[in-house]
């Protein structure tokens, strides 16, 4: 990220809170604001694993978990979903970046899978 210097970076599988915190601190020294550890804050659940680093001022941010009926298998213990940010670019245009972590769950249920897409 530091080498390529993207304005916005969207990452997944940022599960280790300590490592993710160190990454966010390092990126902060390079002008990035990071969103991390968003999702469940229960002691028995995993958070979303979604991570966003942005050098453009973030106007708004939101997280929307998948509906419980769309989650199956081991993913029931993780708070998977969608993390979105809105940023303003040139000409005051608002742009939304969406980071989504699809739930692999049980693909034997095509209706549930299709509703996530």
LUMKOLKE-902459 format. One line per 5 residues: number of its first residue (from 0); their letters; for each residue y, z negated, x negated of C-alpha. Coordinates in Angstrom, 1 decimal, always signed. Last residue first. Example, Ala and Ser with C-alpha at 12.3 -4.5 7.8 and 13.67 -1.06 7.14 Angstrom:
1 = SA = -1.1:-7.1:-13.7  -4.5:-7.8:-12.3
This chain:
116 = XXXXX = -11.3:+4.6:+25.0  -12.2:+1.1:+26.1  -13.1:+2.4:+29.6  -15.5:+4.9:+28.1  -17.5:+2.2:+26.3
111 = XXXXX = -17.8:+0.1:+29.5  -19.0:+3.2:+31.4  -21.3:+4.2:+28.6  -23.3:+1.0:+28.7  -26.1:+1.6:+26.1
106 = XXXXX = -23.3:+1.5:+23.6  -23.6:-2.2:+23.5  -20.7:-3.7:+21.6  -19.0:-1.4:+19.2  -15.6:-2.8:+20.2
101 = XXXXX = -12.8:-0.5:+19.2  -10.2:-2.1:+17.0  -6.9:-0.6:+17.9  -3.6:-0.4:+16.0  -0.8:+1.2:+18.0
96 = XXXXX = +2.5:+2.3:+16.5  +5.3:+2.8:+19.0  +8.4:+4.8:+18.1  +11.9:+4.2:+19.5  +14.5:+6.8:+18.6
91 = XXXXX = +17.8:+5.4:+17.4  +18.7:+8.8:+15.9  +16.5:+8.0:+12.9  +13.8:+5.4:+13.5  +13.5:+2.4:+15.8
86 = XXXXX = +10.3:+0.4:+15.7  +7.8:-0.7:+18.4  +4.7:-2.5:+17.5  +1.2:-2.5:+19.0  -2.0:-4.6:+18.4
81 = XXXXX = -4.9:-3.5:+20.6  -8.2:-5.4:+21.2  -10.9:-7.4:+19.6  -11.0:-11.2:+20.0  -14.3:-11.8:+18.4
76 = XXXXX = -17.2:-13.9:+19.8  -18.0:-11.5:+22.6  -18.3:-8.9:+19.8  -21.8:-10.2:+19.1  -23.1:-8.3:+22.1
71 = XXXXX = -20.7:-7.1:+24.8  -17.1:-6.6:+25.5  -15.8:-4.5:+28.4  -16.3:-7.2:+31.0  -14.1:-9.6:+28.9
66 = XXXXX = -11.2:-7.2:+29.1  -10.1:-6.0:+25.6  -7.3:-8.1:+24.1  -3.7:-6.9:+24.3  -1.4:-7.8:+21.4
61 = XXXXX = +2.3:-7.2:+21.4  +5.1:-6.5:+19.0  +8.8:-5.7:+19.5  +11.8:-4.3:+17.7  +10.1:-4.3:+14.2
56 = XXXXX = +12.6:-3.6:+11.4  +11.1:-0.7:+9.3  +9.2:-1.8:+6.2  +6.0:-2.6:+8.2  +2.7:-4.2:+7.5
51 = XXXXX = +0.2:-4.3:+10.4  -3.1:-6.2:+10.4  -5.9:-6.3:+13.0  -8.8:-8.7:+12.4  -8.6:-9.8:+16.1
46 = XXXXX = -9.3:-13.5:+15.5  -12.9:-14.8:+15.3  -13.9:-17.4:+17.9  -15.4:-20.8:+17.6  -12.2:-22.7:+16.5
41 = XXXXX = -10.2:-20.9:+19.2  -7.0:-19.1:+18.2  -8.0:-15.8:+19.7  -5.8:-12.8:+18.9  -3.3:-12.2:+16.1
36 = XXXXX = -4.2:-13.3:+12.6  -1.7:-10.8:+11.2  +1.7:-9.2:+11.5  +3.4:-8.4:+8.2  +7.0:-7.7:+7.3
31 = XXXXX = +7.3:-5.5:+4.3  +10.0:-5.4:+1.7  +8.0:-5.4:-1.6  +8.0:-9.2:-2.0  +6.7:-9.4:+1.6
26 = XXXXX = +3.8:-7.2:+0.6  +2.6:-9.9:-1.8  +3.0:-12.6:+0.8  +1.1:-10.5:+3.4  -1.7:-9.8:+1.0
21 = XXXXX = -2.0:-13.6:+0.2  -2.1:-14.4:+3.9  -4.8:-11.8:+4.4  -6.9:-13.4:+1.6  -6.6:-16.8:+3.2
16 = XXXXX = -7.3:-15.6:+6.8  -10.4:-13.6:+5.8  -11.0:-11.3:+8.7  -8.6:-8.4:+7.9  -11.2:-6.0:+9.4
11 = XXXXX = -8.5:-3.5:+10.4  -5.3:-2.1:+8.9  -2.2:-0.3:+10.1  +0.5:+0.4:+7.4  +4.0:+1.4:+8.3
6 = XXXXX = +6.8:+2.7:+6.1  +4.2:+3.8:+3.6  +4.8:+2.8:+0.0  +2.0:+4.7:-1.8  +1.7:+2.2:-4.7
1 = XX = +2.4:-1.0:-2.8  +0.0:+0.0:+0.0
